[in-house]
Amino acid sequence: MNAPTRPQEFPTSSPKVETPRVTVAFGDGIGPEIMQAALDVLISGGARFEIEPIEIGEKVYKSGISAGITPEAWDSLRRTRVFYKAPITTPQGGGFKSLNVTVRKSLGLFANVRPCAALSPFVATRHPDMDVVIVRENEEDLYAGIEHRQTDEVYQCLKLITRPGCEKIVRYAFEYARAYGRKKVTCMVKDNIMKLTDGLFRKVFDEVAAEYSDIAADHYIIDIGTARLADQPENFDVIVTPNLYGDIISDVAAEIAGSVGMGASANIGESCAMFEAIHGSAPDIAGQNIANPSGLILAGVTMLVHLGQSEAAARIHNAWLKTVEDGVGTGDMKPENAVLGTREFADAVIDRLGQTPSTLPPAAYDPDQKPIVIETPDRPAPAKKELVGVDVFTHDRAPADDLAARLNAAAAGPFELVLITNRGVKVWPQGLPETFCTDHWRCRFEARGEAGTADVARLLAALAEAGIDAVKTENLYEFDGERGYSLGQGQ
């Protein structure tokens, strides 16, 4: 069977430091046990750094600090600029905001790099030739986490995509491919539906790709792209994608490569970096000495490369590869010879320090590898921006025709009602009786002649006077004559 063509590759983004300090969080759930195992491996392998431990996550949340991180912890992160983090628990469906997202965005860690390579035949996989790197945008998209409940029945999450954010991550992906000898970059988005947001990402991808004639470029719609990745991962090299899609497909890729427990992640910014396993805190198996520390060990290898300690990084990575090659691993790796606990697996890696694999390609890191530096893109001159209408979102249980009659009677200023949608689908004028409607309506008013924000305020005041509950508005603009808003489905 074929082995992966190259060891895992991670970027570097800082110069060598003699005795660096590293902020370390032991995390929640399985975090403390896999972090201790990983630190033991790193230190035994010759890593040189001083630890600044911080407390974050569940314990901090429960102490009354809703951010999940103390001011002292922020001070440590901003001082060391290197964060080695075990998984933390983020409440599902309610409660506190994700601290992972907060740290990434607050420190400007815009690029999330996740290599996923098969280790066949030593870790079971249906895809022995798989060798994929996923470069995920890390700061925007739906992970902005801006959500609102607007009516009894409808909740909203805002998807924010920016041109500078797109350009930075796409250019990073191409620079990464060039730096590590990769041949192709694939863009995955859903621009056939989200034509403005995902459409911008795809447009910027095409613009940047044109500057890298030495690297092939293609794109997939995210749904079929994910299916192809799961079925034919050997056809992909580097994949670049917005935040949410990247989070999903990187877990898919890690799992089909062999185990999500082996997935490592580098989060890179201009001046800071964070290194972590890609999996969660798994509280259901905490304290049982069965968790796989491999993802955190490999994240530590990445950190050593970042710190300029390439010799120690290679020594540790090769010992880990040799351990895998010897058929030794935790239960999720389905090893051939021995299933070990968390602590025992770390000891097995330590016992093999100084050894290299005989079948898998040995790891080697260039001490002179230049960091990938992406400068903030220049901002073009502002476009000519013209207000041409307003979408007023209302909370109402009346039928669309009745709502339209009330809106028309109350309309003020230069605005004329032209469309009502429900969950994006046109229901007035000439809606279909089969369309299911909630209590949340988008009412589109177009301006007849010049209009300004003061006219929008007068319209809203008139609607309020008529007893219409406007829960949100979105002004409609043209930018240099180009429409800056989507049409309603069926419009």
Kinemage of the C-alpha trace (Angstrom):
@kinemage 1
@onewidth
@group {chain A} dominant
@subgroup {mainchain}
@vectorlist {calphas} color= white
{ca met a 1} P 0.000 0.000 0.000
{ca asn a 2} L 1.059 3.560 -0.614
{ca ala a 3} L 2.279 5.825 2.155
{ca pro a 4} L 1.680 9.593 2.174
{ca thr a 5} L 4.008 11.499 -0.108
{ca arg a 6} L 5.231 13.941 2.522
{ca pro a 7} L 5.130 14.508 6.274
{ca gln a 8} L 2.657 16.962 7.698
{ca glu a 9} L 3.535 20.501 6.711
{ca phe a 10} L 2.765 23.533 8.798
{ca pro a 11} L 3.677 27.160 8.250
{ca thr a 12} L 6.004 29.174 10.390
{ca ser a 13} L 5.381 32.812 11.214
{ca ser a 14} L 8.006 33.947 13.694
{ca pro a 15} L 11.797 34.099 13.912
{ca lys a 16} L 13.837 31.756 16.092
{ca val a 17} L 13.791 32.489 19.806
{ca glu a 18} L 16.408 31.092 22.204
{ca thr a 19} L 14.201 30.436 25.234
{ca pro a 20} L 10.657 31.384 24.308
{ca arg a 21} L 7.753 31.542 26.690
{ca val a 22} L 4.570 29.746 25.692
{ca thr a 23} L 1.104 30.285 27.120
{ca val a 24} L -0.396 26.879 27.918
{ca ala a 25} L -4.024 26.035 28.709
{ca phe a 26} L -4.779 22.545 30.015
{ca gly a 27} L -8.433 22.859 29.021
{ca asp a 28} L -11.531 20.893 29.945
{ca gly a 29} L -12.662 17.274 29.707
{ca ile a 30} L -9.782 15.198 28.325
{ca gly a 31} L -7.702 18.368 27.991
{ca pro a 32} L -5.552 18.074 31.152
{ca glu a 33} L -4.542 14.456 30.513
{ca ile a 34} L -3.685 14.852 26.831
{ca met a 35} L -1.876 18.145 27.470
{ca gln a 36} L 0.275 16.561 30.184
{ca ala a 37} L 1.049 13.650 27.847
{ca ala a 38} L 1.924 16.006 24.997
{ca leu a 39} L 4.150 18.210 27.161
{ca asp a 40} L 6.011 15.151 28.449
{ca val a 41} L 6.690 14.080 24.850
{ca leu a 42} L 7.800 17.556 23.761
{ca ile a 43} L 10.120 18.091 26.705
{ca ser a 44} L 11.582 14.600 26.432
{ca gly a 45} L 12.187 15.280 22.754
{ca gly a 46} L 14.335 18.335 23.433
{ca ala a 47} L 11.814 21.156 23.156
{ca arg a 48} L 12.995 24.363 24.832
{ca phe a 49} L 10.353 26.725 26.162
{ca glu a 50} L 9.064 28.087 29.430
{ca ile a 51} L 5.410 27.537 30.268
{ca glu a 52} L 3.006 30.256 31.355
{ca pro a 53} L -0.090 28.302 32.446
{ca ile a 54} L -3.470 29.996 32.248
{ca glu a 55} L -6.964 28.935 33.270
{ca ile a 56} L -9.620 29.247 30.565
{ca gly a 57} L -12.891 27.594 29.662
{ca glu a 58} L -15.498 25.901 31.798
{ca lys a 59} L -14.066 26.759 35.209
{ca val a 60} L -13.743 30.428 34.258
{ca tyr a 61} L -17.260 30.518 32.787
{ca lys a 62} L -18.645 29.096 36.031
{ca ser a 63} L -16.757 31.669 38.088
{ca gly a 64} L -18.934 34.361 36.512
{ca ile a 65} L -16.632 35.520 33.699
{ca ser a 66} L -18.828 35.090 30.628
{ca ala a 67} L -15.933 35.447 28.170
{ca gly a 68} L -14.304 32.297 29.585
{ca ile a 69} L -10.920 34.025 29.876
{ca thr a 70} L -9.506 36.389 32.491
{ca pro a 71} L -7.675 39.679 31.856
{ca glu a 72} L -4.514 38.034 33.226
{ca ala a 73} L -4.783 35.297 30.607
{ca trp a 74} L -5.110 37.894 27.856
{ca asp a 75} L -1.986 39.573 29.218
{ca ser a 76} L -0.087 36.285 28.952
{ca leu a 77} L -1.240 35.660 25.372
{ca arg a 78} L -0.288 39.165 24.262
{ca arg a 79} L 3.084 38.826 25.989
{ca thr a 80} L 4.147 35.392 24.701
{ca arg a 81} L 2.265 35.529 21.364
{ca val a 82} L 2.344 31.718 21.284
{ca phe a 83} L -0.593 29.697 22.623
{ca tyr a 84} L -0.564 25.916 23.124
{ca lys a 85} L -4.129 25.003 23.942
{ca ala a 86} L -5.912 21.809 24.964
{ca pro a 87} L -9.607 21.441 24.057
{ca ile a 88} L -12.148 23.386 26.054
{ca thr a 89} L -15.870 22.846 26.465
{ca thr a 90} L -18.157 25.222 24.594
{ca pro a 91} L -21.832 24.935 25.615
{ca gln a 92} L -24.112 23.752 22.803
{ca gly a 93} L -27.348 25.505 21.911
{ca gly a 94} L -27.054 28.212 24.539
{ca gly a 95} L -24.898 29.591 27.299
{ca phe a 96} L -21.533 31.207 26.719
{ca lys a 97} L -19.877 32.251 23.467
{ca ser a 98} L -17.142 30.058 21.974
{ca leu a 99} L -13.802 30.995 23.506
{ca asn a 100} L -11.981 29.338 20.602
{ca val a 101} L -13.597 31.790 18.192
{ca thr a 102} L -12.991 34.706 20.571
{ca val a 103} L -9.252 33.984 20.810
{ca arg a 104} L -8.806 33.485 17.077
{ca lys a 105} L -10.587 36.711 16.196
{ca ser a 106} L -9.209 38.844 19.022
{ca leu a 107} L -5.595 37.922 18.182
{ca gly a 108} L -6.087 38.180 14.416
{ca leu a 109} L -5.396 34.476 13.746
{ca phe a 110} L -6.912 34.600 10.281
{ca ala a 111} L -5.530 31.319 8.846
{ca asn a 112} L -6.369 27.876 10.181
{ca val a 113} L -4.130 25.204 8.636
{ca arg a 114} L -5.076 21.513 8.978
{ca pro a 115} L -3.029 18.834 7.175
{ca cys a 116} L -4.787 15.476 6.790
{ca ala a 117} L -2.555 12.688 5.454
{ca ala a 118} L -3.145 8.933 5.507
{ca leu a 119} L -0.717 6.718 7.407
{ca ser a 120} L -1.520 3.546 5.516
{ca pro a 121} L -1.182 0.674 6.171
{ca phe a 122} L -0.511 1.419 9.837
{ca val a 123} L -3.713 3.378 10.491
{ca ala a 124} L -6.771 1.961 8.771
{ca thr a 125} L -8.214 4.096 5.979
{ca arg a 126} L -10.003 3.537 2.718
{ca his a 127} L -7.855 6.268 1.167
{ca pro a 128} L -4.159 5.320 1.450
{ca asp a 129} L -3.070 8.045 -1.009
{ca met a 130} L -4.811 10.882 0.839
{ca asp a 131} L -2.649 13.956 1.474
{ca val a 132} L -4.777 17.079 1.830
{ca val a 133} L -4.258 20.441 3.530
{ca ile a 134} L -7.305 22.508 4.428
{ca val a 135} L -6.775 26.240 4.790
{ca arg a 136} L -9.790 27.670 6.595
{ca glu a 137} L -10.659 31.344 7.021
{ca asn a 138} L -10.736 31.890 10.761
{ca glu a 139} L -12.257 35.282 11.597
{ca glu a 140} L -15.579 35.904 9.871
{ca asp a 141} L -18.487 34.125 8.099
{ca leu a 142} L -21.283 32.799 10.354
{ca tyr a 143} L -18.702 32.457 13.127
{ca ala a 144} L -19.106 36.165 13.764
{ca gly a 145} L -21.812 34.764 16.034
{ca ile a 146} L -24.159 37.726 15.538
{ca glu a 147} L -27.594 36.255 16.232
{ca his a 148} L -30.993 37.675 17.096
{ca arg a 149} L -34.442 36.406 17.905
{ca gln a 150} L -36.715 38.681 15.900
{ca thr a 151} L -40.200 37.175 16.303
{ca asp a 152} L -41.942 34.366 18.162
{ca glu a 153} L -40.907 31.953 15.420
{ca val a 154} L -37.817 33.312 13.687
{ca tyr a 155} L -34.166 33.529 14.705
{ca gln a 156} L -31.375 35.073 12.629
{ca cys a 157} L -27.618 34.582 12.249
{ca leu a 158} L -25.641 37.071 10.177
{ca lys a 159} L -23.078 35.804 7.682
{ca leu a 160} L -20.320 38.389 7.290
{ca ile a 161} L -17.784 38.048 4.476
{ca thr a 162} L -15.282 40.825 3.759
{ca arg a 163} L -13.094 41.448 0.749
{ca pro a 164} L -9.909 41.893 2.860
{ca gly a 165} L -10.698 38.683 4.751
{ca cys a 166} L -11.207 36.756 1.515
{ca glu a 167} L -8.063 38.108 -0.062
{ca lys a 168} L -5.868 37.331 2.957
{ca ile a 169} L -6.941 33.708 3.289
{ca val a 170} L -6.950 32.960 -0.441
{ca arg a 171} L -3.514 34.492 -0.913
{ca tyr a 172} L -2.286 32.585 2.134
{ca ala a 173} L -3.466 29.316 0.573
{ca phe a 174} L -1.555 29.982 -2.652
{ca glu a 175} L 1.563 31.108 -0.793
{ca tyr a 176} L 1.342 27.988 1.360
{ca ala a 177} L 1.051 25.812 -1.743
{ca arg a 178} L 4.082 27.484 -3.281
{ca ala a 179} L 6.153 27.264 -0.070
{ca tyr a 180} L 5.473 23.551 0.454
{ca gly a 181} L 5.568 22.325 -3.133
{ca arg a 182} L 1.848 21.784 -3.497
{ca lys a 183} L 0.421 21.767 -7.021
{ca lys a 184} L -3.236 22.787 -6.754
{ca val a 185} L -5.555 24.979 -4.684
{ca thr a 186} L -9.296 24.265 -4.665
{ca cys a 187} L -11.936 26.774 -3.558
{ca met a 188} L -15.136 25.436 -1.956
{ca val a 189} L -18.148 27.730 -1.450
{ca lys a 190} L -21.915 27.851 -2.053
{ca asp a 191} L -21.965 30.764 -4.471
{ca asn a 192} L -24.867 29.373 -6.494
{ca ile a 193} L -27.151 30.254 -3.556
{ca met a 194} L -25.310 32.940 -1.555
{ca lys a 195} L -24.332 35.001 -4.560
{ca leu a 196} L -23.078 38.052 -2.664
{ca thr a 197} L -21.180 36.552 0.289
{ca asp a 198} L -19.887 33.265 -1.093
{ca gly a 199} L -19.874 34.929 -4.497
{ca leu a 200} L -17.328 37.431 -3.199
{ca phe a 201} L -15.093 34.636 -1.888
{ca arg a 202} L -15.193 32.886 -5.276
{ca lys a 203} L -14.570 36.153 -7.154
{ca val a 204} L -11.539 36.995 -5.018
{ca phe a 205} L -10.262 33.428 -5.424
{ca asp a 206} L -10.369 33.770 -9.208
{ca glu a 207} L -8.595 37.142 -9.053
{ca val a 208} L -5.799 35.877 -6.798
{ca ala a 209} L -5.423 32.573 -8.653
{ca ala a 210} L -4.584 34.498 -11.810
{ca glu a 211} L -1.413 35.740 -10.077
{ca tyr a 212} L -0.142 32.178 -9.439
{ca ser a 213} L 0.272 30.625 -12.878
{ca asp a 214} L 2.545 27.923 -11.422
{ca ile a 215} L -0.275 26.505 -9.287
{ca ala a 216} L -3.446 24.919 -10.652
{ca ala a 217} L -6.753 26.293 -9.367
{ca asp a 218} L -10.292 24.942 -9.420
{ca his a 219} L -13.496 25.222 -7.407
{ca tyr a 220} L -16.406 23.132 -6.185
{ca ile a 221} L -19.775 23.910 -4.704
{ca ile a 222} L -19.294 22.946 -1.058
{ca asp a 223} L -21.870 20.134 -0.990
{ca ile a 224} L -20.520 18.135 -3.922
{ca gly a 225} L -16.992 19.185 -2.946
{ca thr a 226} L -17.432 17.616 0.492
{ca ala a 227} L -18.835 14.465 -1.081
{ca arg a 228} L -15.867 14.231 -3.471
{ca leu a 229} L -13.430 14.892 -0.621
{ca ala a 230} L -14.958 12.045 1.373
{ca asp a 231} L -14.927 9.681 -1.614
{ca gln a 232} L -11.843 10.733 -3.594
{ca pro a 233} L -9.543 12.745 -1.276
{ca glu a 234} L -6.497 11.828 -3.361
{ca asn a 235} L -7.780 14.244 -6.031
{ca phe a 236} L -7.323 17.238 -3.712
{ca asp a 237} L -4.175 19.024 -2.585
{ca val a 238} L -4.846 22.356 -0.820
{ca ile a 239} L -8.450 23.398 -0.147
{ca val a 240} L -9.330 26.970 0.827
{ca thr a 241} L -12.780 27.790 2.155
{ca pro a 242} L -14.715 30.100 4.485
{ca asn a 243} L -14.930 29.463 8.188
{ca leu a 244} L -17.940 27.185 8.699
{ca tyr a 245} L -17.319 24.994 5.662
{ca gly a 246} L -13.666 24.656 6.641
{ca asp a 247} L -14.564 23.579 10.154
{ca ile a 248} L -16.806 20.821 8.803
{ca ile a 249} L -14.646 19.470 5.994
{ca ser a 250} L -11.459 19.463 8.059
{ca asp a 251} L -13.100 17.092 10.539
{ca val a 252} L -14.383 14.987 7.641
{ca ala a 253} L -10.879 14.862 6.170
{ca ala a 254} L -9.235 13.985 9.492
{ca glu a 255} L -11.702 11.178 10.152
{ca ile a 256} L -11.384 9.538 6.741
{ca ala a 257} L -7.589 9.827 6.969
{ca gly a 258} L -7.739 7.565 10.017
{ca ser a 259} L -8.953 9.340 13.145
{ca val a 260} L -9.992 12.828 14.165
{ca gly a 261} L -7.845 12.191 17.247
{ca met a 262} L -4.729 12.629 15.102
{ca gly a 263} L -5.759 16.006 13.677
{ca ala a 264} L -3.620 19.032 14.509
{ca ser a 265} L -4.322 22.667 13.796
{ca ala a 266} L -2.166 25.758 13.399
{ca asn a 267} L -3.877 29.152 13.736
{ca ile a 268} L -1.657 31.812 12.211
{ca gly a 269} L -1.806 35.603 12.398
{ca glu a 270} L 0.600 38.423 11.682
{ca ser a 271} L 2.071 38.457 15.194
{ca cys a 272} L 0.479 35.592 17.157
{ca ala a 273} L -0.144 31.882 16.686
{ca met a 274} L -2.182 29.200 18.432
{ca phe a 275} L -1.667 25.433 18.230
{ca glu a 276} L -4.309 22.883 19.173
{ca ala a 277} L -5.856 19.527 18.366
{ca ile a 278} L -8.876 19.791 16.106
{ca his a 279} L -11.174 17.678 18.295
{ca gly a 280} L -13.253 18.731 21.266
{ca ser a 281} L -12.991 18.172 25.001
{ca ala a 282} L -14.885 14.827 24.986
{ca pro a 283} L -16.061 15.048 28.613
{ca asp a 284} L -17.696 11.616 28.324
{ca ile a 285} L -14.270 9.920 28.310
{ca ala a 286} L -12.411 12.368 30.565
{ca gly a 287} L -10.219 10.819 33.240
{ca gln a 288} L -10.366 7.314 31.739
{ca asn a 289} L -6.854 7.345 30.222
{ca ile a 290} L -8.199 6.384 26.782
{ca ala a 291} L -8.048 9.705 24.898
{ca asn a 292} L -5.670 10.015 21.958
{ca pro a 293} L -3.007 12.696 22.589
{ca ser a 294} L -1.706 12.524 19.000
{ca gly a 295} L -3.471 15.651 17.736
{ca leu a 296} L -2.025 17.720 20.561
{ca ile a 297} L 1.433 16.144 20.172
{ca leu a 298} L 1.450 16.987 16.462
{ca ala a 299} L 0.172 20.489 17.239
{ca gly a 300} L 3.168 20.755 19.578
{ca val a 301} L 5.454 19.683 16.729
{ca thr a 302} L 3.920 22.485 14.695
{ca met a 303} L 4.596 24.923 17.516
{ca leu a 304} L 8.252 23.894 17.668
{ca val a 305} L 8.616 24.560 13.948
{ca his a 306} L 7.033 27.955 14.552
{ca leu a 307} L 9.540 28.596 17.364
{ca gly a 308} L 12.486 27.695 15.132
{ca gln a 309} L 13.195 24.387 16.905
{ca ser a 310} L 13.071 22.277 13.755
{ca glu a 311} L 15.482 19.597 15.008
{ca ala a 312} L 13.351 18.810 18.055
{ca ala a 313} L 10.198 18.973 15.918
{ca ala a 314} L 11.556 16.349 13.511
{ca arg a 315} L 12.819 14.126 16.354
{ca ile a 316} L 9.400 14.084 18.026
{ca his a 317} L 7.435 13.709 14.821
{ca asn a 318} L 9.619 10.792 13.697
{ca ala a 319} L 9.237 9.073 17.078
{ca trp a 320} L 5.473 9.429 16.747
{ca leu a 321} L 5.558 8.035 13.194
{ca lys a 322} L 7.713 5.116 14.375
{ca thr a 323} L 5.236 4.386 17.165
{ca val a 324} L 2.376 4.326 14.655
{ca glu a 325} L 4.454 2.180 12.302
{ca asp a 326} L 5.072 -0.317 15.103
{ca gly a 327} L 1.332 -0.926 15.360
{ca val a 328} L 0.953 0.860 18.688
{ca gly a 329} L -1.774 3.391 19.394
{ca thr a 330} L -4.898 4.375 21.281
{ca gly a 331} L -8.149 2.580 20.602
{ca asp a 332} L -9.476 5.044 18.003
{ca met a 333} L -6.395 4.383 15.847
{ca lys a 334} L -7.236 0.643 15.725
{ca pro a 335} L -3.563 -0.369 16.055
{ca glu a 336} L -2.452 -3.810 14.921
{ca asn a 337} L -0.261 -4.779 17.875
{ca ala a 338} L -1.181 -2.902 21.054
{ca val a 339} L -3.982 -0.640 22.283
{ca leu a 340} L -2.536 1.747 24.841
{ca gly a 341} L -3.942 4.374 27.150
{ca thr a 342} L -3.164 8.079 26.910
{ca arg a 343} L -0.204 7.965 29.287
{ca glu a 344} L 1.185 4.711 27.911
{ca phe a 345} L 1.004 5.932 24.317
{ca ala a 346} L 2.972 9.058 25.259
{ca asp a 347} L 5.571 6.822 26.942
{ca ala a 348} L 5.748 4.698 23.780
{ca val a 349} L 6.547 7.782 21.727
{ca ile a 350} L 9.187 8.871 24.259
{ca asp a 351} L 10.776 5.397 24.109
{ca arg a 352} L 11.226 5.829 20.336
{ca leu a 353} L 12.858 9.258 20.410
{ca gly a 354} L 15.881 9.139 18.137
{ca gln a 355} L 14.278 6.539 15.851
{ca thr a 356} L 12.779 7.117 12.417
{ca pro a 357} L 10.090 5.211 10.521
{ca ser a 358} L 11.233 2.656 7.949
{ca thr a 359} L 8.145 2.670 5.688
{ca leu a 360} L 6.464 6.007 6.257
{ca pro a 361} L 8.365 9.044 4.970
{ca pro a 362} L 10.441 10.504 7.825
{ca ala a 363} L 9.645 14.036 8.925
{ca ala a 364} L 12.138 16.773 8.144
{ca tyr a 365} L 11.781 20.488 8.761
{ca asp a 366} L 13.859 23.196 7.110
{ca pro a 367} L 15.309 25.482 9.812
{ca asp a 368} L 15.572 28.232 7.213
{ca gln a 369} L 11.942 28.035 6.077
{ca lys a 370} L 10.696 31.587 5.650
{ca pro a 371} L 7.456 32.515 7.397
{ca ile a 372} L 4.428 33.074 5.188
{ca val a 373} L 3.657 36.749 5.554
{ca ile a 374} L 0.404 38.118 4.168
{ca glu a 375} L 0.130 41.865 4.285
{ca thr a 376} L -3.216 43.539 4.826
{ca pro a 377} L -4.585 44.233 1.331
{ca asp a 378} L -4.742 47.802 0.099
{ca arg a 379} L -8.225 49.222 0.290
{ca pro a 380} L -9.522 50.687 -2.959
{ca ala a 381} L -11.207 54.074 -3.096
{ca pro a 382} L -14.782 53.930 -1.784
{ca ala a 383} L -17.443 53.230 -4.387
{ca lys a 384} L -20.231 55.666 -5.157
{ca lys a 385} L -22.946 54.501 -2.790
{ca glu a 386} L -26.593 55.318 -3.498
{ca leu a 387} L -29.592 54.454 -1.326
{ca val a 388} L -32.285 52.957 -3.564
{ca gly a 389} L -34.644 51.378 -1.068
{ca val a 390} L -35.093 49.635 2.268
{ca asp a 391} L -36.111 46.181 3.464
{ca val a 392} L -38.305 46.397 6.534
{ca phe a 393} L -38.661 43.136 8.458
{ca thr a 394} L -41.913 42.920 10.374
{ca his a 395} L -43.425 40.684 13.050
{ca asp a 396} L -46.999 39.962 12.054
{ca arg a 397} L -49.441 37.025 11.864
{ca ala a 398} L -51.734 38.538 9.219
{ca pro a 399} L -51.855 37.074 5.681
{ca ala a 400} L -49.513 38.668 3.145
{ca asp a 401} L -52.278 40.497 1.261
{ca asp a 402} L -53.623 42.057 4.469
{ca leu a 403} L -50.124 43.079 5.548
{ca ala a 404} L -49.465 44.630 2.123
{ca ala a 405} L -52.646 46.689 2.351
{ca arg a 406} L -51.632 48.095 5.740
{ca leu a 407} L -48.087 48.791 4.546
{ca asn a 408} L -49.302 50.608 1.437
{ca ala a 409} L -51.684 52.700 3.485
{ca ala a 410} L -48.915 53.710 5.884
{ca ala a 411} L -46.051 54.225 3.392
{ca ala a 412} L -44.430 57.648 3.531
{ca gly a 413} L -41.858 59.626 1.587
{ca pro a 414} L -40.386 58.464 -1.721
{ca phe a 415} L -40.795 54.736 -0.942
{ca glu a 416} L -43.177 52.320 -2.644
{ca leu a 417} L -43.849 48.735 -1.502
{ca val a 418} L -42.788 46.352 -4.283
{ca leu a 419} L -42.289 42.964 -2.616
{ca ile a 420} L -43.007 40.899 0.473
{ca thr a 421} L -41.113 37.676 1.133
{ca asn a 422} L -41.353 35.089 3.879
{ca arg a 423} L -38.149 33.182 4.620
{ca gly a 424} L -36.828 34.633 1.357
{ca val a 425} L -39.704 33.476 -0.897
{ca lys a 426} L -41.992 35.993 -2.646
{ca val a 427} L -45.508 35.921 -1.178
{ca trp a 428} L -46.729 39.311 -2.458
{ca pro a 429} L -47.659 40.293 -5.088
{ca gln a 430} L -49.035 37.129 -6.669
{ca gly a 431} L -47.745 34.678 -4.096
{ca leu a 432} L -48.627 30.998 -4.139
{ca pro a 433} L -51.113 29.623 -1.582
{ca glu a 434} L -48.916 26.566 -1.026
{ca thr a 435} L -46.041 28.637 0.455
{ca phe a 436} L -45.727 28.116 4.199
{ca cys a 437} L -45.366 31.417 6.047
{ca thr a 438} L -44.070 32.247 9.512
{ca asp a 439} L -44.634 35.465 11.481
{ca his a 440} L -41.569 37.148 9.951
{ca trp a 441} L -41.864 39.170 6.728
{ca arg a 442} L -39.370 41.059 4.575
{ca cys a 443} L -41.152 44.069 3.108
{ca arg a 444} L -39.180 45.707 0.311
{ca phe a 445} L -39.684 49.383 -0.393
{ca glu a 446} L -38.012 50.914 -3.445
{ca ala a 447} L -37.301 54.630 -3.716
{ca arg a 448} L -38.962 56.640 -6.460
{ca gly a 449} L -36.386 59.361 -6.921
{ca glu a 450} L -33.686 60.414 -4.483
{ca ala a 451} L -33.833 59.101 -0.937
{ca gly a 452} L -31.754 59.331 2.215
{ca thr a 453} L -31.607 57.813 5.666
{ca ala a 454} L -33.883 60.561 6.986
{ca asp a 455} L -36.550 59.287 4.575
{ca val a 456} L -36.053 55.781 5.974
{ca ala a 457} L -36.579 57.151 9.489
{ca arg a 458} L -39.816 58.866 8.383
{ca leu a 459} L -41.040 55.625 6.801
{ca leu a 460} L -40.348 53.685 9.990
{ca ala a 461} L -42.124 56.328 12.066
{ca ala a 462} L -45.164 56.096 9.787
{ca leu a 463} L -45.216 52.296 10.037
{ca ala a 464} L -44.964 52.486 13.830
{ca glu a 465} L -47.847 54.949 13.905
{ca ala a 466} L -49.899 52.402 11.936
{ca gly a 467} L -49.124 49.702 14.509
{ca ile a 468} L -46.715 47.744 12.295
{ca asp a 469} L -43.904 46.067 14.295
{ca ala a 470} L -40.637 46.659 12.388
{ca val a 471} L -38.065 44.355 14.006
{ca lys a 472} L -35.181 45.156 11.658
{ca thr a 473} L -34.260 47.160 8.576
{ca glu a 474} L -31.634 46.764 5.871
{ca asn a 475} L -30.963 49.697 3.595
{ca leu a 476} L -30.658 48.805 -0.085
{ca tyr a 477} L -27.683 50.328 -1.872
{ca glu a 478} L -26.083 50.394 -5.257
{ca phe a 479} L -22.290 50.641 -5.385
{ca asp a 480} L -21.007 52.300 -8.545
{ca gly a 481} L -24.346 51.355 -10.068
{ca glu a 482} L -24.093 47.680 -9.112
{ca arg a 483} L -26.872 46.218 -6.974
{ca gly a 484} L -25.648 45.490 -3.453
{ca tyr a 485} L -28.519 43.261 -2.320
{ca ser a 486} L -30.150 40.014 -3.394
{ca leu a 487} L -33.452 39.652 -5.153
{ca gly a 488} L -36.254 37.759 -3.453
{ca gln a 489} L -36.760 34.153 -4.518
{ca gly a 490} L -39.372 34.356 -7.253
{ca gln a 491} L -38.768 38.087 -7.826
